[in-house]
Amino acid sequence: MQATCGQIADFLLNKQWKLATAESCTGGLIAAACTELSGSSNWFERGFVTYSNEAKTELLDVDAALISRQGAVSEAVVRAMAQGALQHSRAQVAVAVTGVAGPTGGSAEKPVGTVWFGWATPQGTTSMVHRFAGDRAAVRAATVHQALATLLDLLRAPA
């Protein structure tokens, strides 16, 4: 993970951009992975741990009615989280995650391991869903890896 974070750091430093995170199911693990690197204060701006629906609304301006309609684990909510992280920070890039890490909380529609990802960059907001296998720790670790690997791919993509 440090290699991926190092590559993200290099890209952001080159652009003089900063990163913000908005995390639910990972509880700050993405921010922790980023800040494992010495000098991360030069490119990591802040992290929001918005585990509760109220936190998503209060800290990121995610509409409570949207959460009620779509559910916290949804494309609309993760996109709003990523955009909210940018609006409430000095960052130019944001990554957001919301999901069901388990072992409880899953449903037929959103089983354990379902995670929505959102990335906000100057090129716009991108989102995707993944279903990861394994226990809570495995789902959270896979989420961190996917969030950062895809962020790196998005940053490297031609504008």
N, C-alpha and C positions, 0 to 999 in steps of 0.2 A: 504493500500500500504506500510505503514511503516513496517508492520510485514514481508512482502515479502522482502523488502529491507534489513531488519535486518537479515533475514536468508541468503540472498546473501552475506551480509557483513561478517557474521560469517564464511561462507564457504571460501570466498576469503581470509580472514585474516588467517584462518587455513592453507591454501595452500601458503600463502605469495604471492598471485596473486593480480592483479589490473584489473579494468574494464574501458573500453572506450566505448563511445556511438557515433553513427553516425546517426543523425536524420534529416529527411526532414519534413514530414507532422506534426510531433509533436513539431517542433521548439524548442527543448531543454527540453521538459517536462519530459522525461525519466531521463535526468541528474538532473533536479530539484528534482524529486522524490527521487533519490539516495542521493543527497546532503542535503536533509531535516534532515538526521540523523547526529547527532553530531559524530565527529570522522571519517566522511566519507573520509577525505583526506588520511586516512590510506589504503583505498581500492579502491577509485574512482580516476582514473588517469586523465581523461580528456573527454570532450564532444565536438563533431564536429556538428555544426548546418549547414548542407549543403542543404539549401532550394532550391537554384538554381542549374541547371545542371552544370554551370561553377564552382560553389563551390565544387560539387562532383568531378569534374575533377581536380581542383587545389589543394584541401586539401586532397583528398583520392585517387588520381590517378585512378579514374574510367574513362575508355577510352571513350572519347567523341563519337567515332564511335559506341560503344556499346550502349550508351544512345540513339543515333540517330536511330539505328536499332531496339532496344528492347523497348525503351521508359523508362523514369525515373522510372515509376512504373512497375517494372518487377523483376523476380527472379534473372536474371543475374546481374542487377544493384545492388540489395540489397546485394547479395553475395559479389560483388566487394566492396561495401561500408563497410561491416563488415571486410573484409580482409584488406582494406585500413586503417581502424581505428587501427587495430593491427600494421600495418607496420609504421604508423605515430605516434605511442605512445610507452609507456613503459609498456603497459598492456599485459596480457596473455589471456584476455577474452574481446569480444566485442559484442555489440548488435547494429543492424542497422534497421531502418524502412524507408519506402518510400511509399506514398499512396496518395489517393484522399480523403481529409477530407470534401470537399464540402463547401457550397452547389453548387458551380460551379466546372467545370473542369472534370466532369465525361464524359464517353462515353459508347457506347453499350458494348464494350469489357472490359472496366475498369470503372464500374459505381462508383458513390460516395459511399464511405465506403470501397473501395478496398484498402487493405494495405498488402504490402509484408514485411516480417520479415526475418532478417538474424542474425545468431549467430555464432561467430567464437570462438572456444575454442581449447585447445591443442589436442582434439580429432578430430578436423576438422570443417568444415563449414556446418551449417544446415539452411534450409530456409523453409518457408511456407507462404501461402496467406490466408487472412481472409477477409470476407465482413461483415462489421459492419453496423447496422441500427442506425438511429438517426441523429441528427443535428451535426454540426461541432464539438462542444464541446464533444458530446457523442462519436463520432468516435475517437477523440484524446484521451479521457480518456480510452476508451476500448483498444486502441492501447498501451498505457503505461502499463495498467494492463497485457495484453497478452504478451508483450515483456518481462516484468520482471518475470511473473509467469512461462513462458516457459524457460527463462534463469535459473531459480531456478531448474526446472525439469531436464534440461540438465546437470547442475552442479552435481546434485544428482545421475544421471544415472551411473551405473557401467562402468568403463573404458574398 
